[in-house]
Amino acid sequence: MLTVLAFVVALGLLIAVHEYGHYRVAVACGVKVLRFSVGFGRPLLRWKPKHQRPGQDTEFVLGAFPIGGYVRMLDEREGTVPPEEAHLAFNNRPLRHRAAIVAAGPLANLLLAVLLYSVVNWIGVQEPEPVLASPVAGSIAERAGLRGGEWVRQGGLAGGDSDPVRSFESLRWLLTRGALDGHDVRLTVASSRDGVGRDVTLPLESMDASEADARLFQRIGIVAPWTEPLIGDILPKSPASRAGLQNGDRVLKVDTVAIVDGHQLRQLIRASLRGQAPVAMLWQIERKGSRLELTVEPEVKREGDLSVGRIGAYVGAAPAMTTVRLGLADGLWKGLVRTWEVSMLTVRMMGRMLIGEVSLKNLSGPLTIADYAGRSASLGITPYLLFLALISVSLGVLNLLPLPVLDGGHLMYYLWEGVTGRGISEIWMERLQRGGVALLLMMMSVALFNDVTRLFG
């Protein structure tokens, strides 16, 4: 129920903001707006404000199916217009007015994203501290000299400025940008919070980042923040229980390998198989100031096509958290920067999908969006606001694409009109619309297929 409610609220808000952008600029440009609708189908709610601007008589509608919306304006191409209202028709407005009205919807979504990111910056968010877990064996991070336990002080893309890294999530965003944009990432790390820093370069420029998923961070080698190698809740009759492990035990060594953090310990447990058979390991632990040695033999579990070792206990403590909160001006600026970065990354990803450099598996549809909406809402207001901001950016950028059925397609028509002095012919308009609908339906089909594969595959 929470998933459905979170999805409907998100969809309704983003559509309302998008259509309000069209509506507000249309009114400001002197175009008569006949109807402002959020949703399609049978109206659930309709009303007309008593006080409207001169020349306006807009009906506001809430439709039964909140899967879109529209702003219907007076237009001689869509019906008879009384001569005394011809100057209020959309088609009779100057080119700059028509372009502004069309562009206002996507821009409203981008402005909403700036506001949402800014609000998150102002109220603050709890995120893991930027301390690195042990890198994945053979990964880019390990080859660069990272060993785990390092504090990340600053970071940036090669050739650009370095900024303070305030949390592990900030680091993940930096790594995502570097991998998908094809730029090396420079980090300044230290062995402790107040230790002497050293510079490390992660050569991400040459890596083939075709998909933005968990495997991307596996290849980079930075997948989780540092956690203490502690044993948590233990299931009865599990390998951990049979070995004599207790809640709160600190693992110091597994066989001859010194344990740095919880992530390293989890990886060793998962890999403790020889073929399909588990391999017993000698653990050295610390319990209430005393050191003990225990033999732990994991059990084999299936994860998709893989067999992995499990001990039936929570491995690794929760990461240390920090509150990331910014002031009014800094929060607004960071909100603007994040919106720009996400927008540019989205455009580049779409472009690389078009030429085949990035997998179409990155496309998401309504099922995945609804699932993420429910998950983020269950975690609290801040994750839900971040989800809304991301979807708002995506909606704004998508609508600016030069597809005939989208706002960006109409802006291309106006660009043609501005350059040639004449509009697109009706015949070409119809052909382009058909092609745009076909392409959009194809994209939606791929996105829906990806949704089903992710959720049920």
Secondary structure, 3 states (H helix, E strand, C coil): CHHHHHHHHHHHHHHHHHHHHHHHHHHHCCCCEEEEEEEEEEEEEEECCCCCCCCCCCEEEEEEEEEEEEEEECCCCCCCCCHHHHHHCHHHCCHHHHHHHHHHHHHHHHHHHHHHHHHHHHHCEEEECCEECCCCCCCHHHHCCCCCCCEEEEEEECCCCCEECCCHHHHHHHHHHHHHHCCCEEEEEECCCCCCCEEEEECCCCCCCCCCCHHHHHHHCCCCECCCCEEEEECCCCHHHHHCCCCCCEEEEECCEECCCHHHHHHHHHCCEECCEECCEEEEEEECCEEEEEEECCEEEEECCEEEEECCEEECCCCCEEEECCCHHHHHHHHHHHHHHHHHHHHHHHHHHHCCCCCHHHCCCHHHHHHHHHHHHHHCHHHHHHHHHHHHHHHHHHHCCCCCCCHHHHHHHHHHHHHHCCCCCHHHHHHHHHHHHHHHHHHHHHHHHHHHHHHHC
